[in-house]
């Protein structure tokens, strides 16, 4: 059986929660490998709804083990609150079903303080962060001044790491006209949560290696989407980590060969939260309609998502860069009832056709979408569980997506309910 990595192929919010939950039933272990509590998944299991941000989706299922890999940045207080919330819903979270890499960098309150202060200082040039300190925490990681989970084991080490951290950040806070961070306060706060976190700490890379050797099936769960990747996305309007499938290996401590199948979660139209270019955006009645029918509000922030037509150029780029083997196409039912449906099949830049999204922020804002128009369908696709249940025009639309992006549809979702899924190819099969 192949291990599977699930990644977003657009700007996030593609419906990964349902698909990951659907796949987690087939997996033994679910691993988060990047991001932080800035991305959320909503899982509906029976009559219960779980909103997860840091916890891997598998932990809400019996006999599944969730892993937070070294590529994630962890807010201790947010994680503890999430564990308490999930526990109050009847799910037991213990070191037996949750493992956290001992080397994960921690998000501190000062990171959130910095995040918000920097966004305010940017004014009209703001990036549109969630304000949860993700970016500053990743900056500390690459700046080699982060406080990591393992540092909580020793007060002397923690003091030393904190001194180096505040040497940098207090100078920045002063420059922004914001109150400086108090080292004693941070130290006391960290020590108050240390025991709650350290019980889950382990060398995840080694634990996963043993699990792999024993034949356990592993699901690698990504957050955000390919176009928010810090290297390959619409920079600088991106997240602070690599969101493509290659990060699944680095962010969890396994070799690239450990990932057998890469599934790209892809929405049947396009959405984006926050600032940045969006070639196929529909800032009109169509965009409003897609947003209303698709309930396009962020799980974590509640922010309204910008909506537009499906962008095949962008998804094809994500397929190529991310090595995506197949896609899970979600929210097809949101297109029900539209008389005409458009799809972006190319861009015009300075009068010339191009078939990729350029890296320049100037050119990203200048590209004009080239559309192909399809006949819509009046029949409902909600609850369809086989191709025979879909209207012919819907099938034609899906087949054209496959052709343009260069990847087949492995799963097709027709409602938020997990059973309303058409399985074409089981990602866990060899």
HELIX and SHEET records of a PDB file:
HELIX    1   1 UNK A   16  UNK A   24  1                                   9    
HELIX    2   2 UNK A   57  UNK A   60  5                                   4    
HELIX    3   3 UNK A   76  UNK A   88  1                                  13    
HELIX    4   4 UNK A  109  UNK A  122  1                                  14    
HELIX    5   5 UNK A  123  UNK A  125  5                                   3    
HELIX    6   6 UNK A  134  UNK A  142  1                                   9    
HELIX    7   7 UNK A  149  UNK A  153  5                                   5    
HELIX    8   8 UNK A  155  UNK A  175  1                                  21    
HELIX    9   9 UNK A  183  UNK A  198  1                                  16    
HELIX   10  10 UNK A  204  UNK A  213  1                                  10    
HELIX   11  11 UNK A  226  UNK A  228  5                                   3    
HELIX   12  12 UNK A  246  UNK A  250  1                                   5    
HELIX   13  13 UNK A  256  UNK A  258  5                                   3    
HELIX   14  14 UNK A  285  UNK A  293  1                                   9    
HELIX   15  15 UNK A  312  UNK A  322  1                                  11    
HELIX   16  16 UNK A  332  UNK A  335  5                                   4    
HELIX   17  17 UNK A  361  UNK A  366  1                                   6    
HELIX   18  18 UNK A  387  UNK A  389  5                                   3    
HELIX   19  19 UNK A  392  UNK A  405  1                                  14    
SHEET    1   A10 UNK A 201  UNK A 202  0                                        
SHEET    2   A10 UNK A  98  UNK A 101  1                                        
SHEET    3   A10 UNK A  65  UNK A  68  1                                        
SHEET    4   A10 UNK A  29  UNK A  32  1                                        
SHEET    5   A10 UNK A 218  UNK A 221  1                                        
SHEET    6   A10 UNK A   4  UNK A   8  1                                        
SHEET    7   A10 UNK A 261  UNK A 267  1                                        
SHEET    8   A10 UNK A 326  UNK A 330  1                                        
SHEET    9   A10 UNK A 408  UNK A 413  1                                        
SHEET   10   A10 UNK A 421  UNK A 423 -1                                        
SHEET    1   B 2 UNK A  41  UNK A  45  0                                        
SHEET    2   B 2 UNK A  48  UNK A  52 -1                                        
SHEET    1   C 2 UNK A  73  UNK A  75  0                                        
SHEET    2   C 2 UNK A 105  UNK A 107  1                                        
SHEET    1   D 2 UNK A 270  UNK A 272  0                                        
SHEET    2   D 2 UNK A 306  UNK A 308 -1                                        
SHEET    1   E 3 UNK A 310  UNK A 311  0                                        
SHEET    2   E 3 UNK A 340  UNK A 349  1                                        
SHEET    3   E 3 UNK A 352  UNK A 354 -1                                        
SHEET    1   F 3 UNK A 310  UNK A 311  0                                        
SHEET    2   F 3 UNK A 340  UNK A 349  1                                        
SHEET    3   F 3 UNK A 368  UNK A 375 -1                                        
END                                                                             
